Amino acid sequence: MSAAEVFPSELVVPRGVPWQDYANCKGQTELFFAKKAERPQARERREAKANRLCMACPVQVSCRTFARENHEYGFWAGEN
């Protein structure tokens, strides 16, 4: 497996356009934030779906950097 298959290349976002506009998860927030009292099995299924979107996302690196720098809550760029 090549490095390109493990770490997809990051999309170069045009200046002035937020990277979020290119995210695969746009409009699907229910997959990335847990419901109150979510059961462990439901969480695993939800995060597996979220992870599939993240792994194919063209702005995954930007998302991960943003989440880490801002200490974001939820599932971001394949991490929770």
LINRACOR-V472968 format. One line per field, one symbol per residue. psi: psi as a letter, one per 20 degrees, with the letter a starting at -180 (. if undefined). A space follows every 50 residues. Layout:
psi->???
This chain:
psi->prhhhgnqqppopqpipqhhhjphipjlhhhipqqpkpqghhgggghggg hggghjpikggggggggghjlqqaopkjq.
